[in-house]
Amino acid sequence: MSNPNEMSLHLSQIDNRRIALERRLDDGYGRIELALAEGRDVAQWEAFWIDLLHQYEALCNERLAQAA
């Protein structure tokens, strides 16, 4: 980033996306647990949840790298 304002904006965008993914992960986990309790097949939901988790991890890693 060429200036502090751009860096701050970029970090804010990462944080906003990270927060949105965190909410989706929390919601998805709850839905998966409920569906499991009902005896439903959740294999596709779990695969999607894991993909969201990888996106979340990547954003966290990017945030750490940018802040360093």
mmCIF file of the N, C-alpha and C atoms, coordinates in Angstrom:
data_MODEL
# 
_entry.id   MODEL 
# 
loop_
_atom_site.group_PDB 
_atom_site.id 
_atom_site.type_symbol 
_atom_site.label_atom_id 
_atom_site.label_alt_id 
_atom_site.label_comp_id 
_atom_site.label_asym_id 
_atom_site.label_entity_id 
_atom_site.label_seq_id 
_atom_site.pdbx_PDB_ins_code 
_atom_site.Cartn_x 
_atom_site.Cartn_y 
_atom_site.Cartn_z 
_atom_site.occupancy 
_atom_site.B_iso_or_equiv 
_atom_site.pdbx_formal_charge 
_atom_site.auth_seq_id 
_atom_site.auth_comp_id 
_atom_site.auth_asym_id 
_atom_site.auth_atom_id 
_atom_site.pdbx_PDB_model_num 
ATOM 1   N N  . MET A 1 1  ? 0.844   -1.166  0.000  1.00 0.00 ? 1  MET A N  1 
ATOM 2   C CA . MET A 1 1  ? 0.000   0.000   0.000  1.00 0.00 ? 1  MET A CA 1 
ATOM 3   C C  . MET A 1 1  ? 0.892   1.233   0.000  1.00 0.00 ? 1  MET A C  1 
ATOM 4   N N  . SER A 1 2  ? 0.454   2.226   -0.696 1.00 0.00 ? 2  SER A N  1 
ATOM 5   C CA . SER A 1 2  ? 1.313   3.396   -0.855 1.00 0.00 ? 2  SER A CA 1 
ATOM 6   C C  . SER A 1 2  ? 1.154   4.423   0.260  1.00 0.00 ? 2  SER A C  1 
ATOM 7   N N  . ASN A 1 3  ? 0.024   4.440   0.952  1.00 0.00 ? 3  ASN A N  1 
ATOM 8   C CA . ASN A 1 3  ? -0.105  5.400   2.035  1.00 0.00 ? 3  ASN A CA 1 
ATOM 9   C C  . ASN A 1 3  ? -0.931  4.820   3.175  1.00 0.00 ? 3  ASN A C  1 
ATOM 10  N N  . PRO A 1 4  ? -0.835  5.416   4.349  1.00 0.00 ? 4  PRO A N  1 
ATOM 11  C CA . PRO A 1 4  ? -1.543  4.881   5.522  1.00 0.00 ? 4  PRO A CA 1 
ATOM 12  C C  . PRO A 1 4  ? -3.059  4.818   5.358  1.00 0.00 ? 4  PRO A C  1 
ATOM 13  N N  . ASN A 1 5  ? -3.649  5.779   4.636  1.00 0.00 ? 5  ASN A N  1 
ATOM 14  C CA . ASN A 1 5  ? -5.100  5.758   4.435  1.00 0.00 ? 5  ASN A CA 1 
ATOM 15  C C  . ASN A 1 5  ? -5.543  4.559   3.614  1.00 0.00 ? 5  ASN A C  1 
ATOM 16  N N  . GLU A 1 6  ? -4.780  4.237   2.577  1.00 0.00 ? 6  GLU A N  1 
ATOM 17  C CA . GLU A 1 6  ? -5.094  3.068   1.758  1.00 0.00 ? 6  GLU A CA 1 
ATOM 18  C C  . GLU A 1 6  ? -4.945  1.792   2.579  1.00 0.00 ? 6  GLU A C  1 
ATOM 19  N N  . MET A 1 7  ? -3.895  1.732   3.395  1.00 0.00 ? 7  MET A N  1 
ATOM 20  C CA . MET A 1 7  ? -3.672  0.559   4.235  1.00 0.00 ? 7  MET A CA 1 
ATOM 21  C C  . MET A 1 7  ? -4.818  0.399   5.228  1.00 0.00 ? 7  MET A C  1 
ATOM 22  N N  . SER A 1 8  ? -5.232  1.495   5.837  1.00 0.00 ? 8  SER A N  1 
ATOM 23  C CA . SER A 1 8  ? -6.327  1.448   6.799  1.00 0.00 ? 8  SER A CA 1 
ATOM 24  C C  . SER A 1 8  ? -7.617  0.980   6.135  1.00 0.00 ? 8  SER A C  1 
ATOM 25  N N  . LEU A 1 9  ? -7.898  1.476   4.953  1.00 0.00 ? 9  LEU A N  1 
ATOM 26  C CA . LEU A 1 9  ? -9.090  1.069   4.219  1.00 0.00 ? 9  LEU A CA 1 
ATOM 27  C C  . LEU A 1 9  ? -9.019  -0.421  3.884  1.00 0.00 ? 9  LEU A C  1 
ATOM 28  N N  . HIS A 1 10 ? -7.866  -0.872  3.422  1.00 0.00 ? 10 HIS A N  1 
ATOM 29  C CA . HIS A 1 10 ? -7.694  -2.278  3.067  1.00 0.00 ? 10 HIS A CA 1 
ATOM 30  C C  . HIS A 1 10 ? -7.893  -3.172  4.294  1.00 0.00 ? 10 HIS A C  1 
ATOM 31  N N  . LEU A 1 11 ? -7.297  -2.797  5.420  1.00 0.00 ? 11 LEU A N  1 
ATOM 32  C CA . LEU A 1 11 ? -7.444  -3.579  6.647  1.00 0.00 ? 11 LEU A CA 1 
ATOM 33  C C  . LEU A 1 11 ? -8.904  -3.597  7.102  1.00 0.00 ? 11 LEU A C  1 
ATOM 34  N N  . SER A 1 12 ? -9.583  -2.482  6.955  1.00 0.00 ? 12 SER A N  1 
ATOM 35  C CA . SER A 1 12 ? -10.998 -2.403  7.321  1.00 0.00 ? 12 SER A CA 1 
ATOM 36  C C  . SER A 1 12 ? -11.833 -3.334  6.442  1.00 0.00 ? 12 SER A C  1 
ATOM 37  N N  . GLN A 1 13 ? -11.523 -3.386  5.160  1.00 0.00 ? 13 GLN A N  1 
ATOM 38  C CA . GLN A 1 13 ? -12.243 -4.269  4.249  1.00 0.00 ? 13 GLN A CA 1 
ATOM 39  C C  . GLN A 1 13 ? -12.003 -5.731  4.616  1.00 0.00 ? 13 GLN A C  1 
ATOM 40  N N  . ILE A 1 14 ? -10.772 -6.060  4.954  1.00 0.00 ? 14 ILE A N  1 
ATOM 41  C CA . ILE A 1 14 ? -10.463 -7.423  5.388  1.00 0.00 ? 14 ILE A CA 1 
ATOM 42  C C  . ILE A 1 14 ? -11.245 -7.751  6.655  1.00 0.00 ? 14 ILE A C  1 
ATOM 43  N N  . ASP A 1 15 ? -11.242 -6.824  7.611  1.00 0.00 ? 15 ASP A N  1 
ATOM 44  C CA . ASP A 1 15 ? -11.953 -7.050  8.864  1.00 0.00 ? 15 ASP A CA 1 
ATOM 45  C C  . ASP A 1 15 ? -13.450 -7.240  8.637  1.00 0.00 ? 15 ASP A C  1 
ATOM 46  N N  . ASN A 1 16 ? -14.039 -6.437  7.769  1.00 0.00 ? 16 ASN A N  1 
ATOM 47  C CA . ASN A 1 16 ? -15.474 -6.564  7.478  1.00 0.00 ? 16 ASN A CA 1 
ATOM 48  C C  . ASN A 1 16 ? -15.794 -7.916  6.857  1.00 0.00 ? 16 ASN A C  1 
ATOM 49  N N  . ARG A 1 17 ? -14.965 -8.353  5.930  1.00 0.00 ? 17 ARG A N  1 
ATOM 50  C CA . ARG A 1 17 ? -15.181 -9.655  5.288  1.00 0.00 ? 17 ARG A CA 1 
ATOM 51  C C  . ARG A 1 17 ? -14.975 -10.786 6.299  1.00 0.00 ? 17 ARG A C  1 
ATOM 52  N N  . ARG A 1 18 ? -13.976 -10.646 7.160  1.00 0.00 ? 18 ARG A N  1 
ATOM 53  C CA . ARG A 1 18 ? -13.700 -11.649 8.181  1.00 0.00 ? 18 ARG A CA 1 
ATOM 54  C C  . ARG A 1 18 ? -14.884 -11.774 9.142  1.00 0.00 ? 18 ARG A C  1 
ATOM 55  N N  . ILE A 1 19 ? -15.432 -10.653 9.555  1.00 0.00 ? 19 ILE A N  1 
ATOM 56  C CA . ILE A 1 19 ? -16.579 -10.657 10.459 1.00 0.00 ? 19 ILE A CA 1 
ATOM 57  C C  . ILE A 1 19 ? -17.788 -11.320 9.792  1.00 0.00 ? 19 ILE A C  1 
ATOM 58  N N  . ALA A 1 20 ? -18.013 -11.019 8.530  1.00 0.00 ? 20 ALA A N  1 
ATOM 59  C CA . ALA A 1 20 ? -19.134 -11.635 7.804  1.00 0.00 ? 20 ALA A CA 1 
ATOM 60  C C  . ALA A 1 20 ? -18.944 -13.151 7.711  1.00 0.00 ? 20 ALA A C  1 
ATOM 61  N N  . LEU A 1 21 ? -17.726 -13.580 7.427  1.00 0.00 ? 21 LEU A N  1 
ATOM 62  C CA . LEU A 1 21 ? -17.464 -15.014 7.355  1.00 0.00 ? 21 LEU A CA 1 
ATOM 63  C C  . LEU A 1 21 ? -17.618 -15.671 8.719  1.00 0.00 ? 21 LEU A C  1 
ATOM 64  N N  . GLU A 1 22 ? -17.186 -14.992 9.763  1.00 0.00 ? 22 GLU A N  1 
ATOM 65  C CA . GLU A 1 22 ? -17.325 -15.532 11.109 1.00 0.00 ? 22 GLU A CA 1 
ATOM 66  C C  . GLU A 1 22 ? -18.793 -15.756 11.451 1.00 0.00 ? 22 GLU A C  1 
ATOM 67  N N  . ARG A 1 23 ? -19.637 -14.815 11.096 1.00 0.00 ? 23 ARG A N  1 
ATOM 68  C CA . ARG A 1 23 ? -21.076 -14.966 11.337 1.00 0.00 ? 23 ARG A CA 1 
ATOM 69  C C  . ARG A 1 23 ? -21.654 -16.138 10.555 1.00 0.00 ? 23 ARG A C  1 
ATOM 70  N N  . ARG A 1 24 ? -21.232 -16.269 9.301  1.00 0.00 ? 24 ARG A N  1 
ATOM 71  C CA . ARG A 1 24 ? -21.716 -17.376 8.477  1.00 0.00 ? 24 ARG A CA 1 
ATOM 72  C C  . ARG A 1 24 ? -21.252 -18.719 9.034  1.00 0.00 ? 24 ARG A C  1 
ATOM 73  N N  . LEU A 1 25 ? -20.006 -18.759 9.514  1.00 0.00 ? 25 LEU A N  1 
ATOM 74  C CA . LEU A 1 25 ? -19.498 -19.983 10.117 1.00 0.00 ? 25 LEU A CA 1 
ATOM 75  C C  . LEU A 1 25 ? -20.290 -20.351 11.367 1.00 0.00 ? 25 LEU A C  1 
ATOM 76  N N  . ASP A 1 26 ? -20.543 -19.380 12.210 1.00 0.00 ? 26 ASP A N  1 
ATOM 77  C CA . ASP A 1 26 ? -21.326 -19.635 13.427 1.00 0.00 ? 26 ASP A CA 1 
ATOM 78  C C  . ASP A 1 26 ? -22.722 -20.141 13.082 1.00 0.00 ? 26 ASP A C  1 
ATOM 79  N N  . ASP A 1 27 ? -23.368 -19.465 12.136 1.00 0.00 ? 27 ASP A N  1 
ATOM 80  C CA . ASP A 1 27 ? -24.714 -19.853 11.727 1.00 0.00 ? 27 ASP A CA 1 
ATOM 81  C C  . ASP A 1 27 ? -24.711 -21.251 11.114 1.00 0.00 ? 27 ASP A C  1 
ATOM 82  N N  . GLY A 1 28 ? -23.759 -21.493 10.229 1.00 0.00 ? 28 GLY A N  1 
ATOM 83  C CA . GLY A 1 28 ? -23.675 -22.791 9.570  1.00 0.00 ? 28 GLY A CA 1 
ATOM 84  C C  . GLY A 1 28 ? -23.425 -23.925 10.546 1.00 0.00 ? 28 GLY A C  1 
ATOM 85  N N  . TYR A 1 29 ? -22.562 -23.672 11.534 1.00 0.00 ? 29 TYR A N  1 
ATOM 86  C CA . TYR A 1 29 ? -22.280 -24.694 12.537 1.00 0.00 ? 29 TYR A CA 1 
ATOM 87  C C  . TYR A 1 29 ? -23.553 -25.064 13.290 1.00 0.00 ? 29 TYR A C  1 
ATOM 88  N N  . GLY A 1 30 ? -24.305 -24.051 13.672 1.00 0.00 ? 30 GLY A N  1 
ATOM 89  C CA . GLY A 1 30 ? -25.554 -24.305 14.371 1.00 0.00 ? 30 GLY A CA 1 
ATOM 90  C C  . GLY A 1 30 ? -26.544 -25.094 13.528 1.00 0.00 ? 30 GLY A C  1 
ATOM 91  N N  . ARG A 1 31 ? -26.639 -24.735 12.263 1.00 0.00 ? 31 ARG A N  1 
ATOM 92  C CA . ARG A 1 31 ? -27.565 -25.442 11.368 1.00 0.00 ? 31 ARG A CA 1 
ATOM 93  C C  . ARG A 1 31 ? -27.130 -26.889 11.142 1.00 0.00 ? 31 ARG A C  1 
ATOM 94  N N  . ILE A 1 32 ? -25.825 -27.092 11.013 1.00 0.00 ? 32 ILE A N  1 
ATOM 95  C CA . ILE A 1 32 ? -25.307 -28.453 10.836 1.00 0.00 ? 32 ILE A CA 1 
ATOM 96  C C  . ILE A 1 32 ? -25.602 -29.288 12.078 1.00 0.00 ? 32 ILE A C  1 
ATOM 97  N N  . GLU A 1 33 ? -25.342 -28.735 13.256 1.00 0.00 ? 33 GLU A N  1 
ATOM 98  C CA . GLU A 1 33 ? -25.609 -29.462 14.499 1.00 0.00 ? 33 GLU A CA 1 
ATOM 99  C C  . GLU A 1 33 ? -27.088 -29.820 14.622 1.00 0.00 ? 33 GLU A C  1 
ATOM 100 N N  . LEU A 1 34 ? -27.969 -28.891 14.290 1.00 0.00 ? 34 LEU A N  1 
ATOM 101 C CA . LEU A 1 34 ? -29.403 -29.142 14.345 1.00 0.00 ? 34 LEU A CA 1 
ATOM 102 C C  . LEU A 1 34 ? -29.803 -30.246 13.361 1.00 0.00 ? 34 LEU A C  1 
ATOM 103 N N  . ALA A 1 35 ? -29.285 -30.155 12.148 1.00 0.00 ? 35 ALA A N  1 
ATOM 104 C CA . ALA A 1 35 ? -29.614 -31.160 11.135 1.00 0.00 ? 35 ALA A CA 1 
ATOM 105 C C  . ALA A 1 35 ? -29.091 -32.536 11.541 1.00 0.00 ? 35 ALA A C  1 
ATOM 106 N N  . LEU A 1 36 ? -27.899 -32.583 12.128 1.00 0.00 ? 36 LEU A N  1 
ATOM 107 C CA . LEU A 1 36 ? -27.366 -33.858 12.610 1.00 0.00 ? 36 LEU A CA 1 
ATOM 108 C C  . LEU A 1 36 ? -28.269 -34.452 13.692 1.00 0.00 ? 36 LEU A C  1 
ATOM 109 N N  . ALA A 1 37 ? -28.738 -33.605 14.584 1.00 0.00 ? 37 ALA A N  1 
ATOM 110 C CA . ALA A 1 37 ? -29.628 -34.065 15.651 1.00 0.00 ? 37 ALA A CA 1 
ATOM 111 C C  . ALA A 1 37 ? -30.928 -34.615 15.086 1.00 0.00 ? 37 ALA A C  1 
ATOM 112 N N  . GLU A 1 38 ? -31.318 -34.113 13.920 1.00 0.00 ? 38 GLU A N  1 
ATOM 113 C CA . GLU A 1 38 ? -32.540 -34.584 13.253 1.00 0.00 ? 38 GLU A CA 1 
ATOM 114 C C  . GLU A 1 38 ? -32.274 -35.795 12.366 1.00 0.00 ? 38 GLU A C  1 
ATOM 115 N N  . GLY A 1 39 ? -31.002 -36.225 12.301 1.00 0.00 ? 39 GLY A N  1 
ATOM 116 C CA . GLY A 1 39 ? -30.648 -37.396 11.510 1.00 0.00 ? 39 GLY A CA 1 
ATOM 117 C C  . GLY A 1 39 ? -30.499 -37.136 10.025 1.00 0.00 ? 39 GLY A C  1 
ATOM 118 N N  . ARG A 1 40 ? -30.327 -35.871 9.653  1.00 0.00 ? 40 ARG A N  1 
ATOM 119 C CA . ARG A 1 40 ? -30.217 -35.519 8.233  1.00 0.00 ? 40 ARG A CA 1 
ATOM 120 C C  . ARG A 1 40 ? -28.777 -35.650 7.753  1.00 0.00 ? 40 ARG A C  1 
ATOM 121 N N  . ASP A 1 41 ? -28.636 -35.872 6.450  1.00 0.00 ? 41 ASP A N  1 
ATOM 122 C CA . ASP A 1 41 ? -27.310 -35.932 5.824  1.00 0.00 ? 41 ASP A CA 1 
ATOM 123 C C  . ASP A 1 41 ? -26.790 -34.508 5.652  1.00 0.00 ? 41 ASP A C  1 
ATOM 124 N N  . VAL A 1 42 ? -25.640 -34.243 6.212  1.00 0.00 ? 42 VAL A N  1 
ATOM 125 C CA . VAL A 1 42 ? -25.077 -32.891 6.180  1.00 0.00 ? 42 VAL A CA 1 
ATOM 126 C C  . VAL A 1 42 ? -23.741 -32.835 5.457  1.00 0.00 ? 42 VAL A C  1 
ATOM 127 N N  . ALA A 1 43 ? -23.407 -33.864 4.713  1.00 0.00 ? 43 ALA A N  1 
ATOM 128 C CA . ALA A 1 43 ? -22.093 -33.936 4.065  1.00 0.00 ? 43 ALA A CA 1 
ATOM 129 C C  . ALA A 1 43 ? -21.817 -32.714 3.184  1.00 0.00 ? 43 ALA A C  1 
ATOM 130 N N  . GLN A 1 44 ? -22.799 -32.310 2.394  1.00 0.00 ? 44 GLN A N  1 
ATOM 131 C CA . GLN A 1 44 ? -22.583 -31.150 1.519  1.00 0.00 ? 44 GLN A CA 1 
ATOM 132 C C  . GLN A 1 44 ? -22.481 -29.867 2.329  1.00 0.00 ? 44 GLN A C  1 
ATOM 133 N N  . TRP A 1 45 ? -23.274 -29.755 3.368  1.00 0.00 ? 45 TRP A N  1 
ATOM 134 C CA . TRP A 1 45 ? -23.195 -28.567 4.232  1.00 0.00 ? 45 TRP A CA 1 
ATOM 135 C C  . TRP A 1 45 ? -21.825 -28.486 4.896  1.00 0.00 ? 45 TRP A C  1 
ATOM 136 N N  . GLU A 1 46 ? -21.324 -29.641 5.365  1.00 0.00 ? 46 GLU A N  1 
ATOM 137 C CA . GLU A 1 46 ? -20.015 -29.651 6.016  1.00 0.00 ? 46 GLU A CA 1 
ATOM 138 C C  . GLU A 1 46 ? -18.905 -29.268 5.038  1.00 0.00 ? 46 GLU A C  1 
ATOM 139 N N  . ALA A 1 47 ? -18.989 -29.754 3.814  1.00 0.00 ? 47 ALA A N  1 
ATOM 140 C CA . ALA A 1 47 ? -17.992 -29.407 2.804  1.00 0.00 ? 47 ALA A CA 1 
ATOM 141 C C  . ALA A 1 47 ? -18.000 -27.902 2.540  1.00 0.00 ? 47 ALA A C  1 
ATOM 142 N N  . PHE A 1 48 ? -19.188 -27.330 2.436  1.00 0.00 ? 48 PHE A N  1 
ATOM 143 C CA . PHE A 1 48 ? -19.305 -25.889 2.221  1.00 0.00 ? 48 PHE A CA 1 
ATOM 144 C C  . PHE A 1 48 ? -18.775 -25.125 3.426  1.00 0.00 ? 48 PHE A C  1 
ATOM 145 N N  . TRP A 1 49 ? -19.094 -25.609 4.641  1.00 0.00 ? 49 TRP A N  1 
ATOM 146 C CA . TRP A 1 49 ? -18.633 -24.968 5.870  1.00 0.00 ? 49 TRP A CA 1 
ATOM 147 C C  . TRP A 1 49 ? -17.104 -24.975 5.926  1.00 0.00 ? 49 TRP A C  1 
ATOM 148 N N  . ILE A 1 50 ? -16.511 -26.080 5.540  1.00 0.00 ? 50 ILE A N  1 
ATOM 149 C CA . ILE A 1 50 ? -15.044 -26.176 5.545  1.00 0.00 ? 50 ILE A CA 1 
ATOM 150 C C  . ILE A 1 50 ? -14.446 -25.201 4.534  1.00 0.00 ? 50 ILE A C  1 
ATOM 151 N N  . ASP A 1 51 ? -15.097 -25.033 3.380  1.00 0.00 ? 51 ASP A N  1 
ATOM 152 C CA . ASP A 1 51 ? -14.633 -24.044 2.406  1.00 0.00 ? 51 ASP A CA 1 
ATOM 153 C C  . ASP A 1 51 ? -14.690 -22.641 3.000  1.00 0.00 ? 51 ASP A C  1 
ATOM 154 N N  . LEU A 1 52 ? -15.776 -22.316 3.701  1.00 0.00 ? 52 LEU A N  1 
ATOM 155 C CA . LEU A 1 52 ? -15.872 -21.012 4.371  1.00 0.00 ? 52 LEU A CA 1 
ATOM 156 C C  . LEU A 1 52 ? -14.767 -20.858 5.418  1.00 0.00 ? 52 LEU A C  1 
ATOM 157 N N  . LEU A 1 53 ? -14.490 -21.935 6.135  1.00 0.00 ? 53 LEU A N  1 
ATOM 158 C CA . LEU A 1 53 ? -13.437 -21.891 7.148  1.00 0.00 ? 53 LEU A CA 1 
ATOM 159 C C  . LEU A 1 53 ? -12.084 -21.585 6.506  1.00 0.00 ? 53 LEU A C  1 
ATOM 160 N N  . HIS A 1 54 ? -11.800 -22.190 5.368  1.00 0.00 ? 54 HIS A N  1 
ATOM 161 C CA . HIS A 1 54 ? -10.540 -21.920 4.664  1.00 0.00 ? 54 HIS A CA 1 
ATOM 162 C C  . HIS A 1 54 ? -10.474 -20.454 4.213  1.00 0.00 ? 54 HIS A C  1 
ATOM 163 N N  . GLN A 1 55 ? -11.597 -19.919 3.750  1.00 0.00 ? 55 GLN A N  1 
ATOM 164 C CA . GLN A 1 55 ? -11.631 -18.506 3.375  1.00 0.00 ? 55 GLN A CA 1 
ATOM 165 C C  . GLN A 1 55 ? -11.359 -17.620 4.590  1.00 0.00 ? 55 GLN A C  1 
ATOM 166 N N  . TYR A 1 56 ? -11.953 -17.974 5.707  1.00 0.00 ? 56 TYR A N  1 
ATOM 167 C CA . TYR A 1 56 ? -11.758 -17.225 6.947  1.00 0.00 ? 56 TYR A CA 1 
ATOM 168 C C  . TYR A 1 56 ? -10.288 -17.267 7.374  1.00 0.00 ? 56 TYR A C  1 
ATOM 169 N N  . GLU A 1 57 ? -9.705  -18.447 7.331  1.00 0.00 ? 57 GLU A N  1 
ATOM 170 C CA . GLU A 1 57 ? -8.294  -18.595 7.702  1.00 0.00 ? 57 GLU A CA 1 
ATOM 171 C C  . GLU A 1 57 ? -7.393  -17.769 6.788  1.00 0.00 ? 57 GLU A C  1 
ATOM 172 N N  . ALA A 1 58 ? -7.689  -17.774 5.498  1.00 0.00 ? 58 ALA A N  1 
ATOM 173 C CA . ALA A 1 58 ? -6.892  -17.003 4.546  1.00 0.00 ? 58 ALA A CA 1 
ATOM 174 C C  . ALA A 1 58 ? -6.984  -15.508 4.845  1.00 0.00 ? 58 ALA A C  1 
ATOM 175 N N  . LEU A 1 59 ? -8.187  -15.035 5.164  1.00 0.00 ? 59 LEU A N  1 
ATOM 176 C CA . LEU A 1 59 ? -8.342  -13.624 5.508  1.00 0.00 ? 59 LEU A CA 1 
ATOM 177 C C  . LEU A 1 59 ? -7.595  -13.266 6.787  1.00 0.00 ? 59 LEU A C  1 
ATOM 178 N N  . CYS A 1 60 ? -7.662  -14.150 7.773  1.00 0.00 ? 60 CYS A N  1 
ATOM 179 C CA . CYS A 1 60 ? -6.925  -13.899 9.019  1.00 0.00 ? 60 CYS A CA 1 
ATOM 180 C C  . CYS A 1 60 ? -5.428  -13.839 8.755  1.00 0.00 ? 60 CYS A C  1 
ATOM 181 N N  . ASN A 1 61 ? -4.931  -14.746 7.945  1.00 0.00 ? 61 ASN A N  1 
ATOM 182 C CA . ASN A 1 61 ? -3.511  -14.738 7.594  1.00 0.00 ? 61 ASN A CA 1 
ATOM 183 C C  . ASN A 1 61 ? -3.135  -13.469 6.824  1.00 0.00 ? 61 ASN A C  1 
ATOM 184 N N  . GLU A 1 62 ? -3.992  -13.060 5.899  1.00 0.00 ? 62 GLU A N  1 
ATOM 185 C CA . GLU A 1 62 ? -3.734  -11.832 5.151  1.00 0.00 ? 62 GLU A CA 1 
ATOM 186 C C  . GLU A 1 62 ? -3.727  -10.624 6.087  1.00 0.00 ? 62 GLU A C  1 
ATOM 187 N N  . ARG A 1 63 ? -4.665  -10.611 7.016  1.00 0.00 ? 63 ARG A N  1 
ATOM 188 C CA . ARG A 1 63 ? -4.763  -9.496  7.967  1.00 0.00 ? 63 ARG A CA 1 
ATOM 189 C C  . ARG A 1 63 ? -3.488  -9.413  8.817  1.00 0.00 ? 63 ARG A C  1 
ATOM 190 N N  . LEU A 1 64 ? -3.018  -10.548 9.282  1.00 0.00 ? 64 LEU A N  1 
ATOM 191 C CA . LEU A 1 64 ? -1.783  -10.566 10.071 1.00 0.00 ? 64 LEU A CA 1 
ATOM 192 C C  . LEU A 1 64 ? -0.587  -10.096 9.257  1.00 0.00 ? 64 LEU A C  1 
ATOM 193 N N  . ALA A 1 65 ? -0.509  -10.543 8.015  1.00 0.00 ? 65 ALA A N  1 
ATOM 194 C CA . ALA A 1 65 ? 0.599   -10.149 7.144  1.00 0.00 ? 65 ALA A CA 1 
ATOM 195 C C  . ALA A 1 65 ? 0.569   -8.662  6.838  1.00 0.00 ? 65 ALA A C  1 
ATOM 196 N N  . GLN A 1 66 ? -0.617  -8.128  6.596  1.00 0.00 ? 66 GLN A N  1 
ATOM 197 C CA . GLN A 1 66 ? -0.745  -6.702  6.267  1.00 0.00 ? 66 GLN A CA 1 
ATOM 198 C C  . GLN A 1 66 ? -0.437  -5.809  7.470  1.00 0.00 ? 66 GLN A C  1 
ATOM 199 N N  . ALA A 1 67 ? -0.790  -6.292  8.650  1.00 0.00 ? 67 ALA A N  1 
ATOM 200 C CA . ALA A 1 67 ? -0.596  -5.485  9.861  1.00 0.00 ? 67 ALA A CA 1 
ATOM 201 C C  . ALA A 1 67 ? 0.858   -5.487  10.326 1.00 0.00 ? 67 ALA A C  1 
ATOM 202 N N  . ALA A 1 68 ? 1.617   -6.453  9.866  1.00 0.00 ? 68 ALA A N  1 
ATOM 203 C CA . ALA A 1 68 ? 3.024   -6.569  10.305 1.00 0.00 ? 68 ALA A CA 1 
ATOM 204 C C  . ALA A 1 68 ? 3.912   -5.524  9.684  1.00 0.00 ? 68 ALA A C  1 
# 
